[in-house]
Amino acid sequence: MNKLAVAVPRSGRPTVLCVQPVAEQGGSDQALVRMAGQLSAAGWHVHVALPAPSPMAASYESAGATLHVVPMRRISTSHSLGHWGAYAAGWPASVARLAALARRCRADLVHSNSLHSWYGWAAARLAGLPHIWHAREIVTQSGAALRLERYLCRHHADLVLAASRAVADQLTGAATRLAYERAAPEGFVPGRAGRARALYGVDDAVPTVGYVGRIDTWKGVDVLLDAFQQLKERHPGTAAVVAGGQVEGKEAYYRDLEARARATGALWLGPLTGAEAADLMADLDVLAYPSTGPEPWGLALVEALACGVPVVGTDAGGPREMLAGLAPEAARLVPPGDAAALAGALGALMPATTSTAARRARPALSLGPPPPYPAIFAEVARLPA
């Protein structure tokens, strides 16, 4: 744990600088918006540093956050040596800019919104501030990266917020606290059903399975397309919808998967806004989230359940914690990469008939309150809760 002395509050309202290493519309971005809203409602000033202008700028601002663009490079085991060299060369300048921003904002605390963001801990130390590291990843790509991040969390985080027990278990020796993300209660509700199908041309009476999330290589959308082919053989007339944006550096994979989806008859929608995703969730009959690697948590599963939608997730990582205790008519777990098992689970949860009225009448399933971020942040910053 970082043993830095903690400064007294620097302004009338407590202030946090959140370091967000991507400017996308993924789960970490959505979760950060919700966290910012909770902190702002509790009287915090929330500043967010991003590497580029965010497509979610309006959502951040509605949540009360002030955005700042600070150049930061992404890291990935798939990157070339040249990219890693550029990352190392630019790292000191980015850290200095973040520390200067923390001082200008009169921050009481620095928050890093990803285990793979290696800027926030150093900026916090340079600015003499406590640091919360939000671990939202399960590290399977590189043993060396895991060892480094485990070391950094042990020595340069006053607290690590872990997205699930599976995430916390990999960070041995660090001061961790579980922070299970929840759906926005005002956004994901069964009553939104009926909007998306009319917009996208999906028949109101056709049983429909869908995926909503980033289109990454390990998210299992290819497995879903295989399962959809099998599902159609057993349940003729079933429809499938895939919605999500591409990941930087994996554009070719995205294009290939889109072509394959269209060839199977699945509806490919591309990236959606938060409101559009909530509408689509509520109009699905089953949500599939078939990640081929351990999912750290799986926010889309939580959001679908809040809309009353049954879900099928992978039996690994966060979904195992989330879904294991739910009734079989609400959730199923399947082995990673098993298209036949996925098709069977989807078929078991698919209703014989569907309609807007029936989808709106489904009971919402809440998994509990969101993490108490204002109290946690005040505790780490040594401020009154």
C-alpha positions in Angstrom: 0.0 0.0 0.0 1.1 3.5 -0.8 2.2 5.2 2.5 2.0 8.7 1.2 0.8 11.3 3.7 -2.7 12.4 2.8 -3.4 16.1 2.4 -6.4 17.9 4.0 -9.2 18.8 1.6 -8.1 21.4 -0.9 -11.5 22.9 -1.6 -15.0 23.2 -0.2 -16.0 20.1 -2.1 -13.9 16.9 -2.4 -12.4 16.4 -5.8 -11.2 13.3 -7.7 -9.3 13.0 -10.9 -10.2 9.8 -12.8 -7.7 8.5 -15.4 -9.6 6.7 -18.1 -7.2 5.1 -20.6 -9.7 4.8 -23.5 -12.3 7.1 -25.1 -14.9 4.5 -26.2 -18.4 3.3 -25.3 -17.3 0.0 -23.5 -18.2 -1.3 -20.1 -15.5 0.6 -18.3 -16.7 3.8 -19.9 -20.3 3.1 -18.9 -19.3 2.2 -15.4 -17.2 5.3 -15.0 -20.2 7.5 -16.0 -22.4 5.8 -13.4 -19.6 6.2 -10.8 -19.2 9.9 -11.7 -23.0 10.4 -11.3 -23.0 8.9 -7.9 -20.0 10.9 -6.7 -21.4 14.1 -8.2 -24.7 13.6 -6.4 -22.8 13.2 -3.2 -21.1 16.6 -3.6 -17.8 15.5 -5.3 -16.2 17.4 -8.2 -15.3 14.7 -10.7 -12.6 15.3 -13.4 -11.9 12.7 -16.0 -8.7 12.5 -18.1 -9.1 10.7 -21.4 -6.6 10.2 -24.3 -9.0 11.7 -26.9 -12.5 13.3 -27.1 -15.0 10.8 -25.9 -18.1 9.7 -27.9 -19.8 9.6 -24.5 -19.0 13.3 -23.7 -22.7 14.2 -23.2 -23.2 11.3 -20.8 -20.1 12.3 -18.8 -21.3 15.9 -18.6 -24.8 14.8 -17.6 -23.2 12.8 -14.8 -21.5 16.0 -13.6 -18.0 15.2 -14.8 -15.5 17.6 -16.4 -13.5 16.1 -19.2 -9.8 16.7 -20.1 -7.8 15.3 -23.0 -4.4 14.1 -21.9 -2.3 12.1 -24.4 -2.0 8.5 -23.2 -1.1 5.4 -25.2 -2.8 2.1 -24.9 -0.9 -1.0 -24.0 -1.5 -4.5 -25.4 0.6 -7.7 -25.7 -0.3 -7.6 -29.5 1.5 -4.3 -30.0 4.8 -4.1 -31.8 8.1 -3.2 -30.2 7.9 0.2 -31.8 4.6 0.9 -30.1 6.0 -0.2 -26.7 9.0 2.0 -27.4 6.8 5.0 -28.1 4.7 4.2 -25.0 7.9 4.2 -22.8 9.2 7.4 -24.4 5.9 9.3 -23.9 5.0 7.9 -20.4 6.9 10.5 -18.4 5.3 13.4 -20.2 1.8 11.9 -19.8 2.4 11.3 -16.1 3.7 14.9 -15.6 0.6 16.3 -17.4 -1.7 14.2 -15.2 0.0 15.3 -12.0 -0.2 18.9 -13.2 -3.9 18.5 -14.0 -4.5 17.0 -10.5 -2.9 20.1 -8.9 -4.9 22.5 -11.1 -8.2 20.6 -10.2 -7.1 20.7 -6.6 -7.8 17.0 -6.4 -7.9 15.1 -3.2 -7.6 11.7 -4.8 -6.5 10.0 -8.1 -8.5 7.1 -9.5 -7.3 4.8 -12.3 -10.2 3.2 -14.2 -8.3 0.2 -15.5 -5.7 -2.2 -14.3 -3.9 -1.7 -17.6 -3.6 2.1 -17.1 -0.1 2.6 -15.8 -0.2 6.4 -15.6 -2.4 7.2 -12.6 -0.3 5.6 -9.9 2.7 7.6 -10.9 0.7 10.9 -11.3 -0.7 10.4 -7.8 2.7 9.9 -6.3 4.1 12.9 -8.2 1.2 15.0 -6.9 1.4 13.6 -3.4 -2.1 12.2 -3.5 -3.7 8.9 -2.5 -4.6 6.5 -5.3 -7.5 4.1 -6.0 -6.8 1.6 -8.7 -10.0 0.1 -10.3 -9.1 -3.4 -11.5 -11.6 -4.4 -14.2 -9.6 -7.0 -16.0 -8.5 -10.6 -15.7 -5.0 -10.8 -17.0 -4.5 -14.0 -19.1 -2.4 -12.6 -22.0 0.9 -12.2 -20.2 2.3 -13.6 -17.0 4.9 -10.8 -16.9 2.1 -8.1 -17.2 0.2 -9.8 -14.3 3.3 -9.9 -12.1 4.0 -6.2 -12.8 0.4 -5.1 -12.2 0.3 -7.2 -9.0 3.4 -5.4 -7.8 2.1 -2.0 -8.7 -1.2 -2.6 -7.0 0.6 -3.8 -3.8 2.9 -0.8 -3.6 1.2 2.1 -5.4 -2.5 1.8 -4.6 -4.1 2.8 -1.3 -7.0 0.6 -2.3 -7.8 -1.6 -5.3 -11.4 -1.9 -6.3 -12.0 -5.3 -7.9 -14.8 -5.8 -10.4 -15.3 -9.4 -9.1 -13.8 -12.0 -6.8 -12.1 -13.5 -9.9 -10.4 -10.2 -10.5 -9.4 -9.8 -6.8 -7.9 -13.3 -6.6 -5.2 -12.5 -9.2 -3.9 -9.5 -7.2 -2.5 -11.3 -4.2 -1.0 -9.1 -1.5 -3.0 -5.9 -2.6 -5.5 -4.2 -0.5 -8.7 -5.0 -2.4 -12.4 -4.4 -2.0 -15.1 -5.9 -4.3 -17.1 -3.4 -6.3 -19.8 -5.2 -8.2 -21.2 -2.9 -10.9 -24.9 -2.5 -11.2 -27.3 -1.3 -14.0 -28.5 2.2 -14.0 -31.9 1.8 -12.4 -33.4 4.6 -14.5 -32.0 3.3 -17.7 -32.5 -0.4 -17.9 -36.1 -1.4 -17.2 -38.6 -3.8 -18.9 -40.8 -0.8 -19.8 -38.4 0.2 -22.6 -39.5 -2.9 -24.6 -41.2 -2.1 -27.9 -38.9 0.7 -29.1 -36.0 -1.1 -30.7 -37.8 -3.7 -32.7 -39.8 -1.1 -34.6 -36.7 0.9 -35.2 -34.6 -1.9 -36.6 -37.3 -3.9 -38.4 -37.4 -6.9 -36.1 -40.9 -8.5 -36.0 -42.6 -8.0 -32.6 -43.6 -11.7 -32.5 -40.3 -13.3 -33.5 -38.3 -14.8 -30.6 -34.9 -13.0 -30.7 -31.5 -13.6 -29.1 -28.9 -10.9 -29.0 -25.4 -9.8 -28.0 -24.7 -6.2 -26.9 -21.1 -5.2 -26.1 -17.7 -4.6 -27.6 -16.8 -6.7 -30.6 -13.5 -8.1 -29.4 -11.8 -11.3 -30.4 -12.5 -12.9 -27.0 -16.1 -11.9 -26.6 -17.3 -15.0 -28.3 -19.5 -13.4 -31.0 -18.2 -16.0 -33.4 -19.4 -18.7 -31.0 -22.8 -17.1 -30.9 -23.0 -17.1 -34.7 -22.3 -20.8 -34.7 -24.9 -21.4 -32.0 -27.4 -19.3 -33.9 -27.1 -21.6 -36.9 -27.8 -24.6 -34.6 -30.6 -22.7 -32.9 -32.4 -22.0 -36.1 -32.5 -25.7 -37.0 -34.2 -26.5 -33.7 -36.3 -23.3 -33.5 -37.1 -22.1 -37.0 -38.0 -18.4 -37.2 -35.7 -17.4 -34.4 -33.8 -14.1 -35.0 -30.4 -12.9 -33.8 -29.1 -9.4 -33.3 -25.5 -8.3 -32.7 -24.7 -4.7 -31.5 -21.4 -3.2 -30.6 -18.4 -1.2 -31.7 -15.0 -2.3 -32.9 -11.8 -2.3 -30.8 -8.9 -0.2 -31.9 -6.4 -2.4 -33.8 -8.9 -5.1 -34.5 -10.9 -3.5 -37.4 -10.2 -6.3 -39.8 -11.7 -8.8 -37.3 -14.7 -6.6 -36.9 -15.3 -6.4 -40.7 -14.9 -10.2 -41.1 -17.3 -10.9 -38.3 -19.9 -8.5 -39.7 -19.8 -10.2 -43.0 -20.1 -13.6 -41.4 -23.1 -12.4 -39.3 -24.9 -11.1 -42.3 -24.3 -14.3 -44.1 -26.0 -16.2 -41.3 -29.0 -13.9 -41.3 -28.2 -12.1 -38.1 -28.9 -8.4 -37.8 -25.7 -6.4 -37.4 -26.3 -3.0 -35.8 -22.8 -1.7 -35.1 -22.2 0.6 -32.1 -25.1 2.0 -30.1 -25.6 4.8 -27.6 -26.4 4.0 -24.0 -30.1 4.7 -24.5 -30.2 2.7 -27.8 -28.5 -0.3 -26.0 -31.0 -0.1 -23.2 -33.9 -0.2 -25.7 -32.4 -3.1 -27.5 -31.8 -5.1 -24.3 -35.4 -4.7 -23.2 -36.6 -6.0 -26.6 -34.5 -9.2 -26.6 -35.9 -12.5 -25.4 -32.5 -13.8 -24.4 -29.1 -12.1 -24.1 -26.0 -14.2 -25.0 -22.6 -13.2 -23.5 -20.4 -16.1 -24.6 -16.9 -14.8 -23.8 -14.2 -17.3 -24.7 -11.9 -16.0 -21.9 -12.7 -15.3 -18.3 -15.1 -12.3 -18.2 -14.0 -9.9 -15.3 -17.7 -9.1 -14.6 -20.0 -8.7 -17.5 -22.0 -5.5 -17.1 -24.3 -6.4 -20.1 -25.5 -9.4 -18.1 -26.5 -7.2 -15.2 -28.2 -4.7 -17.5 -30.2 -7.4 -19.3 -31.4 -8.9 -16.0 -32.5 -5.5 -14.9 -34.7 -5.4 -18.1 -36.1 -8.8 -17.2 -34.2 -10.6 -19.9 -32.9 -14.1 -19.3 -29.2 -14.5 -20.0 -26.6 -17.0 -20.9 -23.0 -16.4 -19.8 -19.7 -18.3 -19.8 -18.9 -20.4 -16.8 -15.7 -18.6 -15.9 -14.8 -15.4 -14.1 -17.4 -12.8 -13.1 -20.5 -14.4 -14.7 -19.9 -17.5 -12.5 -20.2 -15.3 -9.4 -23.1 -13.3 -10.8 -25.3 -16.0 -12.2 -24.6 -19.1 -10.1 -27.4 -18.4 -7.6 -30.1 -17.4 -10.0 -33.1 -19.5 -11.1 -32.5 -21.6 -14.2 -35.3 -19.7 -16.0 -33.4 -16.5 -15.5 -29.8 -17.5 -16.3 -27.6 -20.3 -17.6 -23.8 -20.9 -17.6 -22.1 -22.7 -20.5 -18.5 -23.8 -21.1 -16.3 -21.3 -23.0 -16.3 -21.8 -26.7 -19.0 -24.5 -26.8 -21.5 -23.5 -29.5 -23.6 -26.6 -29.0 -24.0 -25.9 -25.3 -24.8 -22.3 -26.0 -27.4 -23.2 -28.6 -29.0 -25.6 -26.1 -29.1 -23.0 -23.3 -30.5 -20.3 -25.6 -33.2 -22.7 -26.8 -34.1 -23.6 -23.2 -34.6 -19.9 -22.3 -36.3 -18.8 -25.5 -40.1 -18.3 -25.1 -42.5 -20.0 -27.4 -44.1 -16.7 -28.1 -43.1 -13.1 -27.6 -44.7 -9.6 -27.7 -44.1 -6.1 -26.5 -46.7 -6.6 -23.8 -45.1 -9.8 -22.6 -41.6 -8.3 -22.6 -42.7 -5.3 -20.6 -44.4 -7.6 -18.1 -41.2 -9.5 -17.2 -40.0 -8.9 -13.7 -36.8 -7.0 -13.4 -34.0 -8.7 -11.5 -31.9 -6.5 -9.4 -28.6 -7.9 -8.0 -28.3 -5.3 -5.2 -27.2 -1.7 -4.7 -24.2 -0.2 -6.5 -20.9 0.1 -4.7 -20.9 3.1 -2.2 -18.3 5.0 -4.1 -18.7 8.3 -2.1 -18.0 6.6 1.2 -15.1 4.5 -0.2 -13.5 7.5 -1.8 -13.9 9.7 1.3 -12.3 6.9 3.4 -9.3 6.6 1.2 -8.9 10.4 1.0 -9.4 10.7 4.7 -12.4 13.0 4.2 -15.7 13.0 6.1 -18.0 10.5 4.5 
